[in-house]
Amino acid sequence: MTKLMNNFSYYLLNSIVLLISLSISGCIFNNPAHSPSITGDIEILKDSKGDLCFMPLLDSATFMEESVNVRSINMEYLTISDPNSTGGDRIKINIEPRNQEYFTLKDGQKICLNSDNSKLEETVYTPLDKQSLSVSIAGLDHKKELSVIFYKEFDYPYLFE
């Protein structure tokens, strides 16, 4: 009887460990936040009013150092921040979708500061000053399978060539 209880306990414990391992691995592999991100570059432009615009260069997309085809970005946010700041004033401007989870950025589409886009909400935490800044566009790829982060550092005011 003791041997039967030991075998039962052994198999029960192994089954529980196996179930926990499978559930954790499923969470890791099925959650884009738990995998490496697709990265890429951002082009800085200006609109007809002279405001800065940011366009993700989808052709620059790489995943684990390999070129990858990204048709669009399901953007969660665009952030302009001070890469040299460690305090609470790091984020200068944040732009995110209004009343929806994502804003779809297609190839060649840009997001401009001070735009009247009713689908986006712009929050200015600190006005931009003469300084080094970074811009990042983050979200998910067109399949909503992988995290996406496009990034560029620049000096403000930006000098167009």
C-alpha positions as CSV (number, residue, x, y, z in Angstrom):
1,M,0.0,0.0,0.0
2,T,2.8,2.4,0.8
3,K,4.5,1.6,-2.5
4,L,1.2,2.3,-4.3
5,M,0.9,5.7,-2.5
6,N,4.5,6.6,-3.4
7,N,3.9,5.8,-7.1
8,F,0.6,7.7,-7.0
9,S,2.3,10.8,-5.4
10,Y,5.2,10.6,-7.8
11,Y,3.0,10.6,-10.9
12,L,0.7,13.2,-9.5
13,L,3.6,15.5,-8.7
14,N,5.1,14.9,-12.2
15,S,1.7,15.7,-13.8
16,I,1.4,18.9,-11.9
17,V,4.9,20.0,-12.8
18,L,4.3,19.1,-16.5
19,L,1.0,21.1,-16.5
20,I,2.6,24.2,-14.9
21,S,5.6,24.0,-17.4
22,L,3.2,23.8,-20.4
23,S,1.1,26.7,-19.2
24,I,4.1,28.9,-18.5
25,S,5.7,28.1,-21.9
26,G,2.4,28.8,-23.6
27,C,2.2,32.2,-22.0
28,I,5.8,33.0,-23.0
29,F,5.5,31.8,-26.6
30,N,2.0,33.3,-27.2
31,N,2.5,36.7,-25.6
32,P,4.4,39.2,-27.8
33,A,5.7,41.0,-24.8
34,H,7.7,37.9,-23.8
35,S,9.6,37.6,-27.1
36,P,12.3,39.7,-28.8
37,S,10.9,42.8,-30.6
38,I,11.0,43.7,-34.3
39,T,13.1,46.9,-34.4
40,G,13.5,49.6,-37.1
41,D,14.3,53.2,-37.8
42,I,12.2,56.3,-38.0
43,E,12.5,59.1,-40.6
44,I,11.9,62.6,-39.3
45,L,9.9,64.9,-41.7
46,K,7.9,68.1,-41.4
47,D,4.4,68.8,-42.5
48,S,3.1,71.9,-44.4
49,K,2.8,73.8,-41.1
50,G,6.4,73.1,-40.2
51,D,5.6,70.6,-37.4
52,L,7.8,67.5,-36.9
53,C,6.5,64.3,-38.2
54,F,7.7,60.7,-37.6
55,M,7.4,57.9,-40.1
56,P,8.5,54.4,-39.3
57,L,10.6,52.9,-42.1
58,L,9.0,49.5,-42.5
59,D,11.8,48.4,-44.9
60,S,14.3,48.8,-42.0
61,A,12.5,46.2,-39.9
62,T,14.7,43.5,-38.4
63,F,13.9,40.6,-36.0
64,M,16.9,39.1,-34.2
65,E,19.2,40.8,-36.8
66,E,17.4,39.3,-39.8
67,S,15.3,41.5,-42.2
68,V,11.6,40.9,-41.8
69,N,8.6,42.0,-43.8
70,V,6.3,44.3,-41.8
71,R,3.2,45.6,-43.7
72,S,2.0,47.9,-40.9
73,I,2.4,48.7,-37.2
74,N,-0.5,48.4,-34.8
75,M,0.8,51.4,-32.8
76,E,0.2,51.5,-29.1
77,Y,2.2,54.8,-28.6
78,L,4.7,57.2,-30.0
79,T,6.9,58.8,-27.3
80,I,9.4,61.6,-27.5
81,S,11.7,61.5,-24.6
82,D,15.0,62.7,-23.2
83,P,17.4,59.7,-23.4
84,N,19.8,61.4,-20.9
85,S,17.1,61.9,-18.2
86,T,16.6,59.4,-15.4
87,G,13.9,61.3,-13.6
88,G,10.2,61.7,-14.0
89,D,10.6,64.3,-16.7
90,R,12.0,61.7,-19.2
91,I,8.9,61.6,-21.4
92,K,8.3,65.0,-23.1
93,I,5.4,64.1,-25.5
94,N,3.2,61.0,-25.8
95,I,0.8,60.2,-28.6
96,E,-1.5,57.3,-28.4
97,P,-4.7,56.0,-29.9
98,R,-7.9,57.7,-28.7
99,N,-10.8,55.3,-27.8
100,Q,-9.1,52.2,-29.3
101,E,-6.3,49.8,-28.5
102,Y,-4.2,50.4,-31.6
103,F,-3.7,53.0,-34.4
104,T,-2.6,51.3,-37.6
105,L,0.4,52.9,-39.3
106,K,0.8,51.7,-42.9
107,D,3.9,52.0,-45.1
108,G,4.6,55.7,-45.8
109,Q,2.2,56.9,-43.1
110,K,3.5,59.5,-40.6
111,I,2.4,60.9,-37.3
112,C,2.9,64.7,-36.8
113,L,3.0,66.8,-33.7
114,N,0.1,69.2,-33.2
115,S,-2.0,67.2,-35.7
116,D,-5.7,67.3,-35.8
117,N,-6.1,63.5,-36.2
118,S,-9.2,62.7,-34.2
119,K,-8.0,59.1,-33.7
120,L,-4.9,60.2,-31.8
121,E,-4.4,61.9,-28.5
122,E,-1.3,64.0,-27.9
123,T,-0.1,64.8,-24.4
124,V,2.7,67.3,-23.9
125,Y,4.3,66.8,-20.5
126,T,7.2,69.2,-21.0
127,P,7.7,71.5,-24.0
128,L,10.6,70.6,-26.2
129,D,13.8,72.6,-25.6
130,K,17.2,72.7,-27.4
131,Q,18.3,69.2,-26.4
132,S,19.0,65.6,-27.5
133,L,15.8,63.6,-27.8
134,S,14.6,60.2,-28.9
135,V,11.4,59.1,-30.6
136,S,10.0,55.6,-30.3
137,I,7.0,54.0,-32.0
138,A,5.8,50.9,-30.2
139,G,3.1,48.3,-30.8
140,L,2.6,45.0,-32.6
141,D,3.3,43.8,-36.1
142,H,0.5,43.5,-38.7
143,K,-0.2,39.9,-37.5
144,K,-0.3,41.1,-33.9
145,E,2.2,38.3,-33.1
146,L,5.4,40.2,-32.3
147,S,6.2,43.4,-30.4
148,V,7.5,46.3,-32.6
149,I,9.7,49.2,-31.5
150,F,11.1,51.7,-34.0
151,Y,13.5,54.2,-32.5
152,K,15.6,57.2,-33.5
153,E,17.7,59.7,-31.6
154,F,17.9,63.3,-32.8
155,D,18.8,66.8,-31.7
156,Y,16.1,69.4,-31.3
157,P,15.5,71.6,-33.0
158,Y,15.9,69.2,-35.9
159,L,17.9,70.5,-38.8
160,F,16.5,69.2,-42.1
161,E,19.0,68.7,-44.9
